[in-house]
Amino acid sequence: MADVETLVLHPDNPTRHIHHKANSIGSGHASTSPDYLRAIAESVSDAGSVLITGPGNKKTELVEFIRLHDPELAKVIAGVETVDHPTDAQLVAYAGKYLKATDRMVP
C-alpha cells in the first residue's frame, strides 16, 4: 500500500483498569465518553474508508455510536478487527486486506 495516512487519537481521561467486586451492581467498566467518540468520528468523517481496530469492546462502542449518530460515516466502515498492540506494519496489512476487499465491491 503506497498511500497510508496515520491519525492517532488519545482520550482526555486515559483508561484505568477498574476491577469488578463480587456482589456489587454493574460490570465495573466505565462507558466511553460520548464526546470522545464524537471527536473520533469527526476526525475520520472525510475518509473514503475506515478500518476500526482495537482490543475489547471499545471499538464496538465506537461503531454503534457512528451508526446511531452518523449513518453516512457508518457506510465507509470497511471492517472492525480485534487487535491488541499491533505494530504499524500489522495495521497497514489489516488495512490492505480490508480496503482491497472494499475496492473489489465498488464498480
MDAnalysis code that builds the backbone (N, CA, C; Angstrom):
import MDAnalysis as mda
import numpy as np

u = mda.Universe.empty(321, n_residues=107, atom_resindex=np.repeat(np.arange(107), 3), trajectory=True)
u.add_TopologyAttr("name", ["N", "CA", "C"] * 107)
u.add_TopologyAttr("resid", np.arange(1, 108))
u.add_TopologyAttr("resname", ["MET", "ALA", "ASP", "VAL", "GLU", "THR", "LEU", "VAL", "LEU", "HIS", "PRO", "ASP", "ASN", "PRO", "THR", "ARG", "HIS", "ILE", "HIS", "HIS", "LYS", "ALA", "ASN", "SER", "ILE", "GLY", "SER", "GLY", "HIS", "ALA", "SER", "THR", "SER", "PRO", "ASP", "TYR", "LEU", "ARG", "ALA", "ILE", "ALA", "GLU", "SER", "VAL", "SER", "ASP", "ALA", "GLY", "SER", "VAL", "LEU", "ILE", "THR", "GLY", "PRO", "GLY", "ASN", "LYS", "LYS", "THR", "GLU", "LEU", "VAL", "GLU", "PHE", "ILE", "ARG", "LEU", "HIS", "ASP", "PRO", "GLU", "LEU", "ALA", "LYS", "VAL", "ILE", "ALA", "GLY", "VAL", "GLU", "THR", "VAL", "ASP", "HIS", "PRO", "THR", "ASP", "ALA", "GLN", "LEU", "VAL", "ALA", "TYR", "ALA", "GLY", "LYS", "TYR", "LEU", "LYS", "ALA", "THR", "ASP", "ARG", "MET", "VAL", "PRO"])
u.atoms.positions = np.array([
    [0.853, -1.176, 0.000],
    [0.000, 0.000, 0.000],
    [0.892, 1.229, 0.000],
    [0.741, 2.052, -0.995],
    [1.609, 3.211, -1.129],
    [1.082, 4.408, -0.344],
    [-0.223, 4.545, -0.228],
    [-0.808, 5.744, 0.361],
    [-1.460, 5.403, 1.701],
    [-0.721, 5.615, 2.795],
    [-1.234, 5.323, 4.130],
    [-1.166, 6.599, 4.945],
    [-2.277, 6.973, 5.553],
    [-2.317, 8.146, 6.410],
    [-2.541, 7.687, 7.840],
    [-1.764, 8.224, 8.766],
    [-1.860, 7.838, 10.164],
    [-2.484, 8.956, 10.968],
    [-3.440, 8.590, 11.827],
    [-4.068, 9.534, 12.738],
    [-4.216, 8.828, 14.070],
    [-3.595, 9.360, 15.118],
    [-3.663, 8.756, 16.444],
    [-4.411, 9.706, 17.360],
    [-5.458, 9.193, 18.017],
    [-6.229, 9.990, 18.975],
    [-6.087, 9.374, 20.354],
    [-5.959, 10.222, 21.359],
    [-5.861, 9.751, 22.732],
    [-6.994, 10.364, 23.547],
    [-7.590, 9.603, 24.470],
    [-8.689, 10.142, 25.278],
    [-8.173, 11.183, 26.263],
    [-9.071, 12.118, 26.635],
    [-8.718, 13.110, 27.651],
    [-8.445, 12.435, 28.992],
    [-9.215, 11.397, 29.278],
    [-9.049, 10.639, 30.524],
    [-8.650, 9.219, 30.149],
    [-7.357, 8.895, 30.244],
    [-6.909, 7.554, 29.837],
    [-7.641, 6.449, 30.587],
    [-7.705, 5.280, 29.950],
    [-8.375, 4.131, 30.537],
    [-7.680, 3.711, 31.818],
    [-8.479, 3.483, 32.827],
    [-7.966, 2.928, 34.077],
    [-8.594, 1.562, 34.232],
    [-7.851, 0.638, 34.760],
    [-8.389, -0.698, 34.980],
    [-9.227, -0.679, 36.252],
    [-10.511, -0.930, 36.103],
    [-11.425, -0.967, 37.231],
    [-11.854, -2.415, 37.391],
    [-11.634, -2.962, 38.535],
    [-11.968, -4.366, 38.753],
    [-13.342, -4.495, 39.388],
    [-14.077, -5.452, 38.911],
    [-15.410, -5.736, 39.411],
    [-15.298, -6.446, 40.754],
    [-16.072, -5.971, 41.706],
    [-16.077, -6.614, 43.018],
    [-17.253, -7.566, 43.116],
    [-17.048, -8.669, 43.762],
    [-18.113, -9.652, 43.946],
    [-19.284, -9.023, 44.690],
    [-20.482, -9.404, 44.328],
    [-21.724, -8.964, 44.963],
    [-21.986, -7.466, 44.819],
    [-21.417, -6.832, 43.788],
    [-21.701, -5.419, 43.558],
    [-22.517, -5.285, 42.278],
    [-23.206, -4.185, 42.144],
    [-24.055, -3.934, 40.989],
    [-23.209, -3.349, 39.867],
    [-23.452, -3.782, 38.656],
    [-22.742, -3.242, 37.496],
    [-21.536, -4.091, 37.129],
    [-21.001, -3.809, 35.962],
    [-19.899, -4.615, 35.442],
    [-18.540, -4.150, 35.930],
    [-18.475, -2.939, 36.474],
    [-17.187, -2.398, 36.875],
    [-16.461, -1.692, 35.746],
    [-17.088, -1.601, 34.562],
    [-16.471, -0.949, 33.409],
    [-17.179, 0.375, 33.142],
    [-16.395, 1.435, 33.030],
    [-16.961, 2.741, 32.705],
    [-17.196, 2.819, 31.199],
    [-18.289, 3.440, 30.787],
    [-18.547, 3.594, 29.362],
    [-17.658, 4.696, 28.799],
    [-17.441, 4.636, 27.509],
    [-16.605, 5.622, 26.833],
    [-17.367, 6.929, 26.699],
    [-16.692, 8.032, 26.894],
    [-17.304, 9.355, 26.818],
    [-17.872, 9.612, 25.424],
    [-19.138, 10.036, 25.331],
    [-19.707, 10.385, 24.021],
    [-18.917, 11.495, 23.319],
    [-18.349, 12.414, 24.099],
    [-17.547, 13.484, 23.492],
    [-16.310, 12.915, 22.808],
    [-15.693, 11.908, 23.426],
    [-14.523, 11.278, 22.833],
    [-14.915, 10.515, 21.568],
    [-16.020, 9.774, 21.622],
    [-16.493, 9.051, 20.439],
    [-16.822, 10.019, 19.306],
    [-17.441, 11.144, 19.643],
    [-17.770, 12.166, 18.640],
    [-16.497, 12.729, 18.017],
    [-15.479, 12.980, 18.840],
    [-14.202, 13.506, 18.328],
    [-13.558, 12.526, 17.356],
    [-13.622, 11.242, 17.676],
    [-13.062, 10.237, 16.770],
    [-13.832, 10.243, 15.454],
    [-15.163, 10.215, 15.539],
    [-15.993, 10.198, 14.329],
    [-15.722, 11.434, 13.467],
    [-15.615, 12.591, 14.096],
    [-15.348, 13.822, 13.341],
    [-13.976, 13.788, 12.684],
    [-13.001, 13.181, 13.349],
    [-11.638, 13.171, 12.810],
    [-11.514, 12.300, 11.570],
    [-12.400, 11.335, 11.384],
    [-12.340, 10.465, 10.210],
    [-13.519, 10.690, 9.260],
    [-14.274, 11.748, 9.487],
    [-15.500, 11.979, 8.713],
    [-15.255, 12.180, 7.220],
    [-14.046, 12.569, 6.831],
    [-13.767, 12.796, 5.412],
    [-13.012, 11.621, 4.774],
    [-12.878, 10.525, 5.512],
    [-12.155, 9.359, 4.990],
    [-12.987, 8.608, 3.967],
    [-12.324, 8.047, 2.990],
    [-13.019, 7.239, 1.992],
    [-13.379, 5.866, 2.526],
    [-12.530, 5.320, 3.396],
    [-12.759, 4.034, 4.048],
    [-12.143, 4.091, 5.434],
    [-12.766, 3.376, 6.375],
    [-12.285, 3.368, 7.754],
    [-12.208, 1.927, 8.234],
    [-11.072, 1.572, 8.828],
    [-10.905, 0.291, 9.493],
    [-10.755, 0.596, 10.974],
    [-11.620, 0.028, 11.803],
    [-11.593, 0.259, 13.235],
    [-10.938, -0.950, 13.895],
    [-9.871, -0.687, 14.671],
    [-9.147, -1.767, 15.340],
    [-9.025, -1.465, 16.824],
    [-8.774, -2.506, 17.576],
    [-8.536, -2.324, 18.999],
    [-8.877, -3.572, 19.777],
    [-8.507, -3.566, 21.059],
    [-8.838, -4.693, 21.919],
    [-10.220, -4.509, 22.541],
    [-10.777, -5.557, 23.063],
    [-12.004, -5.461, 23.853],
    [-13.198, -4.903, 23.107],
    [-14.098, -4.278, 23.867],
    [-15.378, -3.812, 23.326],
    [-15.415, -2.342, 22.943],
    [-14.358, -1.596, 23.182],
    [-14.392, -0.156, 22.900],
    [-14.619, 0.130, 21.415],
    [-14.060, -0.711, 20.551],
    [-14.255, -0.492, 19.118],
    [-15.718, -0.692, 18.739],
    [-16.391, -1.634, 19.418],
    [-17.812, -1.870, 19.159],
    [-18.636, -0.665, 19.604],
    [-18.269, -0.067, 20.739],
    [-18.947, 1.151, 21.194],
    [-18.821, 2.248, 20.136],
    [-17.629, 2.377, 19.551],
    [-17.411, 3.392, 18.520],
    [-18.282, 3.122, 17.295],
    [-18.318, 1.886, 16.836],
    [-19.118, 1.538, 15.661],
    [-20.596, 1.830, 15.920],
    [-21.099, 1.446, 17.083],
    [-22.509, 1.691, 17.407],
    [-22.796, 3.189, 17.496],
    [-21.869, 3.946, 18.068],
    [-22.028, 5.397, 18.144],
    [-22.115, 5.990, 16.740],
    [-21.214, 5.568, 15.861],
    [-21.212, 6.090, 14.489],
    [-22.502, 5.703, 13.774],
    [-22.930, 4.461, 13.904],
    [-24.178, 4.034, 13.248],
    [-25.370, 4.849, 13.713],
    [-25.391, 5.186, 14.989],
    [-26.506, 5.936, 15.553],
    [-26.453, 7.419, 15.187],
    [-25.261, 8.012, 15.238],
    [-25.128, 9.460, 15.096],
    [-24.656, 9.942, 13.727],
    [-24.095, 9.052, 12.910],
    [-23.584, 9.468, 11.601],
    [-23.702, 8.311, 10.606],
    [-24.936, 8.020, 10.161],
    [-25.146, 6.882, 9.252],
    [-24.320, 6.957, 7.966],
    [-24.017, 8.143, 7.479],
    [-23.196, 8.278, 6.266],
    [-21.773, 7.797, 6.530],
    [-21.230, 8.131, 7.677],
    [-19.889, 7.665, 8.029],
    [-19.900, 6.151, 8.238],
    [-20.974, 5.633, 8.782],
    [-21.080, 4.183, 9.002],
    [-20.936, 3.418, 7.688],
    [-21.361, 4.010, 6.586],
    [-21.279, 3.351, 5.279],
    [-19.840, 3.135, 4.816],
    [-18.876, 3.912, 5.333],
    [-17.490, 3.782, 4.882],
    [-16.631, 2.943, 5.829],
    [-17.254, 2.355, 6.857],
    [-16.508, 1.457, 7.735],
    [-16.258, 0.163, 6.967],
    [-14.994, -0.061, 6.627],
    [-14.616, -1.234, 5.826],
    [-14.553, -2.495, 6.672],
    [-14.273, -2.346, 7.963],
    [-14.184, -3.508, 8.827],
    [-13.845, -3.136, 10.245],
    [-13.993, -4.117, 11.117],
    [-13.662, -3.980, 12.535],
    [-12.825, -5.195, 12.900],
    [-11.655, -4.959, 13.450],
    [-10.715, -6.048, 13.723],
    [-10.231, -5.961, 15.169],
    [-10.274, -7.093, 15.870],
    [-9.771, -7.157, 17.241],
    [-8.270, -7.369, 17.210],
    [-7.524, -6.393, 17.708],
    [-6.064, -6.480, 17.798],
    [-5.630, -5.799, 19.086],
    [-4.528, -6.265, 19.645],
    [-4.005, -5.690, 20.878],
    [-2.541, -5.326, 20.666],
    [-2.252, -4.043, 20.670],
    [-0.902, -3.518, 20.483],
    [-0.266, -3.939, 19.160],
    [-0.957, -3.703, 18.027],
    [-0.358, -4.068, 16.737],
    [0.771, -3.104, 16.367],
    [1.695, -3.590, 15.567],
    [2.732, -2.720, 15.031],
    [2.136, -1.916, 13.875],
    [2.833, -0.891, 13.448],
    [2.375, -0.116, 12.291],
    [2.259, -1.009, 11.061],
    [3.226, -1.910, 10.889],
    [3.203, -2.810, 9.730],
    [1.977, -3.725, 9.771],
    [1.623, -4.205, 10.963],
    [0.431, -5.052, 11.084],
    [-0.835, -4.272, 10.747],
    [-0.913, -3.018, 11.197],
    [-2.082, -2.188, 10.871],
    [-2.187, -1.944, 9.371],
    [-1.054, -1.686, 8.736],
    [-1.060, -1.470, 7.290],
    [-1.518, -2.746, 6.579],
    [-1.095, -3.906, 7.071],
    [-1.511, -5.175, 6.467],
    [-3.020, -5.388, 6.627],
    [-3.559, -5.101, 7.814],
    [-5.005, -5.212, 8.016],
    [-5.748, -4.254, 7.083],
    [-5.258, -3.034, 7.001],
    [-5.900, -2.045, 6.132],
    [-5.881, -2.522, 4.686],
    [-4.753, -3.055, 4.254],
    [-4.662, -3.563, 2.887],
    [-5.681, -4.654, 2.625],
    [-5.829, -5.567, 3.573],
    [-6.784, -6.667, 3.436],
    [-8.217, -6.148, 3.308],
    [-8.611, -5.247, 4.205],
    [-9.980, -4.746, 4.195],
    [-10.248, -3.797, 3.036],
    [-9.292, -2.946, 2.740],
    [-9.528, -1.955, 1.701],
    [-9.503, -2.588, 0.315],
    [-8.710, -3.628, 0.125],
    [-8.748, -4.347, -1.156],
    [-10.097, -4.999, -1.341],
    [-10.648, -5.585, -0.272],
    [-11.982, -6.202, -0.358],
    [-13.034, -5.156, -0.665],
    [-12.910, -3.967, -0.058],
    [-13.857, -2.882, -0.319],
    [-13.748, -2.424, -1.758],
    [-12.513, -2.288, -2.276],
    [-12.311, -1.857, -3.660],
    [-12.936, -2.830, -4.642],
    [-12.894, -4.142, -4.348],
    [-13.463, -5.142, -5.247],
    [-14.990, -5.033, -5.290],
    [-15.600, -4.517, -4.218],
    [-17.060, -4.428, -4.181],
    [-17.590, -3.176, -4.876],
    [-16.723, -2.193, -5.093],
    [-17.142, -0.950, -5.738],
    [-16.961, -1.092, -7.257],
    [-18.025, -0.828, -8.048],
    [-17.911, -0.993, -9.507],
    [-16.984, 0.030, -10.127],
])
